[in-house]
Amino acid sequence: MRKWQEEGYPARLQDDLGDGVVQCRLSPRNCRIRPGQHGFCMVRANRDGTLVSLNYGRSVHATEETIETEAVFHFEPGARILSMGNIGCMLNCDYCHNWKTSQARFVADSDVFYYTPAEVVDIAVRHGIKVISWTYNDPVVWHEFVTETAALARQKGIVNLYKSAFFISEKAVEELIPVIDIFSVSIKSMDAKYYRKITKGWIEPVLAATEQVYRSGRHLEVSTLMVTDLSDGEDTARDMARFVGERLGPEVPTHFVRFHPDYKMTNTIRTPVDRLERARQVALDMGLEHVYLGNVYDTEAANTWCRACGALQITRYGLNARLLGLTPEGACARCGTDARIRRIPGPAPARPVVADLPTSEPHDVAGFDWEGDVRAVHIRVRNDAETPRSVYHRRRRSGGAPAEWVRIDLRAGESYRFIAAQSLSDEIGVVVAVPPGCVSSLHQVFDRAHFPTTEAEAGTVNADVTPLPLYVRPTR
Ligand code: SF4
């Protein structure tokens, strides 16, 4: 099997310090790296006196999701995106929701998928996806692959989204701004001590880089994970609102995101929703104009209303959005006020749908019923046949007419992964149907921007409603 760390790709942003030592200038950590060693992130190494990227083109499976997955509510709501995640991180947060990929030592060669920039763009084009999202572990440490692929994608009219903890150097941000259209920055806390202790980074470069993006005029949204009893108090909301209102602008959409126990921080509970609601109210009272809750279903705090006439413009349920009162130009459909929602020109490409499965051949059907906090799955389908095939999926509802089947066309040999998330309160689950020659597998999604690595048992439901892989602390 191919070893993912074997080949290096020339890295950008490096200084030669002499005696074969190089300094990486990609993140504020500025690692000084001796020959044969690697940096803190474990994906940039010194090979024969030059810095190389070890994760260029190495990725988790490309996955179709929705833009809401990335805490982006004011850019083409409901858009389908192609999420690309990689290996490594310049931080090491105690609660990391993607620790199986962000911490490179846990990544097995068998977990890694290989893509070229052209292949990523080709997947998006063939599946009618207009946004590529650089996400999950953290795109900062994938700098060369992100910037090269994003530039290629733009030539095809594709928009690039960058979801990051943004512990990044000023020079690296300068290189991103020409190719990235949307920045979704996760500010872990407004407390310097918290940053040092919990994330192993420091706060000042994160805030400076966020301001740099704001000044550039690129689309920016910010979010904060409200960790139970650590950062879910009113002080976090106040400090965040002060930063956004004074150093960015009150129009910048701000998200307070619900936490789930994970990685080294499992001896706690999910953030109580009333604390999130209180945080939102504090930020609104301090003058922020668009404040949302994340990872909370059944809440009006994820909807958008016109700030002039009060009309309901967008409803959101989980990771899905419905546009009710928005013009194609992003204005209120009732009063015409600019909703500050950027739109992608032209009709949104939609998948074909059919009322019934084709009867010309049998289909294998597998399903998952939403339960507890698991209200989404990643579905992977693979066409092992030598000819193109079509697979189908649809939602199951508790009443009314059955939903239509959504068709996905696969090339011979193609593997495709996509998210299915609960989009209505009366939906009970999802089913996927594949013809002979194709296989499917389901992976339970626990909160957004989380790449699940544990496979659910296909065809059965809910054997495990806590699907997260367990972190076992090393004994030495
Ligand atoms: S990107 Fe990696 S190697 Fe470079 S400074 Fe940051 S942690 Fe160090």
Residues whose N, C-alpha, C, O or C-beta is under 5 A from the ligand:
A	BS01	SF4	C24 L26 S27 R29 N30 C31 G39 F40 C41 R44 M90
